[in-house]
Amino acid sequence: MSKLTDKLESLASRLSEDEQKTLLEYAEFMVSRSTHVSDAVSETPLDIQRPQDESVVAAMQRLSKTYPMLNMDDLLHEASGLMSQHVMQGRAALEVIDELQVLFERHYHSYCGEATD
């Protein structure tokens, strides 16, 4: 075991059961918000079918799940622009969803280091 693991184990053993649970919950919280933790994420898009009558928000959720390897921060600016065109300017949901799909595909190809046309 590493020194860190030994130290954590030593400290945790001195806590009550409730305090140990709190420590574990805190550690899980820290992991959930960490940008350094990488869970095993698919490097290829997942096959999540586009349902009929999909809303723009649902499409964003589906595409985010379809492309879990992409950094959403990189996409957010462009995607929010498309979403606001739908909400604020009344642009058709189908058009916006089609463009969102193209946006995600483009970012995926960029992620893979592929040239896009």
FENHU-V671066 format. One record per helix or strand of 3 or more residues. SS is the DSSP state (A for helix, B for strand). FROM is the first residue (numbers start at 1). TO is the last residue. If there is no record, write none. Layout:
SS;FROM;TO / SS;FROM;TO
This chain:
A;3;13 / A;17;33 / A;56;66 / A;72;89 / A;93;111
